[in-house]
Amino acid sequence: MPIKKSAAKALRQSKKRAERNKKIKVNISWLKRQFLKAIATKKKKEAIDFYAKLQKSFDRAEQKGVLKKNTVARSKSRLFKKLNNLSK
C-alpha cells in the first residue's frame, strides 16, 4: 500500500485509467469478433457496417492513448484485407 498521499492518488488514478482502457479494449474485441463472424458467414453489408464502427473505435483508442499508432494501423489493414477478400 502507498504511504505518501501523492502515491495513493497516483494509484487511484491508475486504477481508474486501467478500467477505462479495459472497457475500450473489450468493446474493440467485441466489434472485431462480430466483424469476423460477418466475414465467415459472407454477409458483406454487415461486415462493412462493423468495419466502419471498428475503424472509428480504433481511431478513438489511438487518440486517447489506449492503443499505439502502429498497432491500430496494422489491425485496420489486416481487417480491411479480409473485407476485400470477401468481395472476390
N, C-alpha and C positions, 0 to 999 in steps of 0.2 A: 504494500500500500504506500502511496505517496506521503511524504512527510510535510513537504512545503505546500503552501496554498497554491502557488503557481503550478506545481506538478499535479495537484488534484484537479485543477481547472483544465490543464492540458489533457489529462486522462478522460475527463468528461467530454471534452471537445472531440477527442479522437474516437471515442465510442460512438458519439452522435454521427460523426462523419462516416465511420465504418458502416453503420446501419443504413445511412442514406445511400452510400455507394453500393451496398449489397442489394438494396431494392432496385436500383438502376440496372445492375448486372443480371438480376433474376428476371427482370422484365425483358431485357435483351435476349436472354437464353430462351425464354418462353416464345418470343416472336420468332427466333431462329428455328425452334422446333416446329412451330406452325408453318413457317415458310417451307421447311424441308418436307413436311407432311404433304403440303400442297404440291410440291415438285414431284414427290413419289406417286401421288395419285393423278398427276398430269393435269391439274387444274390451274391453267395458266393465269386466268383472271385473278383468282385468289392469291396466287403466288406473287403477282405484280403488286397487289394491294399490300401484302405482308412485307414485300421488299421495300416499298415506299416508307412504311412505318419503321422498318428496321433501319433504313438509312437515316431517318430523322432521329431515331433513338441513339444510333452510333454517333452522329454528329453532336448531339447534345451531350452525350457522355464524354466525348473528346473535349468539348468546350469547357465542361465542368471539371476536367482533370481526372475523371474516373478511369478512362482508358487512354493509352498513349496513341499518338497520331498514326504511327506505322501499323499498330495492331488494328486500328479501325480501318485503315486503307486496305490492309491485307484481307480482312474479313469481308469487307464490302466487295472487293474484287472477286474473291472466291465464290461468294453467293451470286454475284451478277453473272459469272461464268455458268453457274448451274442454271440460272434463269434463261440464259441464251441457248444453252444446250437443250432446253425443254422445247423450244420452237423448231429445232432441227428435226 
